[in-house]
Amino acid sequence: MIMKYRIILVFSIQILLFGCNQSGSKGTSNGTAWGSGSFNSNGKQIYFTATSERKTPITYTNGPIQGMMMGGNLACVSCHGTDARGGSHVMHMETMVAPDIRWTALSTDHVHGGVGHSDTERKHNEAYTFENFRNAVEKGQHPDGDELSKDMPRWKMSETDLRDLMEYLKSL
């Protein structure tokens, strides 16, 4: 019963966050509901809004169907949550599991599912470096070469923005 309420709460928060991330909101400079100065770092702004304070493009391909249904505006927070700890999300009778992406989780031994591992998880013993992080974000690959879940969008952003995002994840 608790799990049911947790799923409803997570889904409600996602809808709220997606609504805040819709372009065309009035009264903001970057097209989102977040006002100027809402974030104390570019990495945090990227995590919550998928926009850069530098106005450099951040785009993605693939990802969960929910993003497409909500106008195509996904951000890291949409799946990994406000604290980057991830969790399970039910979308159209399919459960998606977003992993913990705090740097402490990425930089230590951890278990991952990935493509081909949905029923059995594999121990992943290679810590993330910047290049591993880039491959995960842009190419959808774990450091050991396994493919990330199809639910993970393949993001495209500048190296500077990617480093800022990594620094934000290190701060959590």
Sequence and secondary structure as in RCSB ss.txt:
>XXXX:A:sequence
MIMKYRIILVFSIQILLFGCNQSGSKGTSNGTAWGSGSFNSNGKQIYFTATSERKTPITYTNGPIQGMMMGGNLA
CVSCHGTDARGGSHVMHMETMVAPDIRWTALSTDHVHGGVGHSDTERKHNEAYTFENFRNAVEKGQHPDGDELSK
DMPRWKMSETDLRDLMEYLKSL
>XXXX:A:secstr
 HHHHHHHHHHHHHHHHHHHT TT TT SSSSSS TT  SSHHHHHHHHS  TT    EEES  HHHHHTTS   
HHHHH TTS  EEEEETTEEEEE   SHHHHTS EEE  TT SSS EEE     HHHHHIIIII B TTS B  T
TS EEE  HHHHHHHHHHHHH 
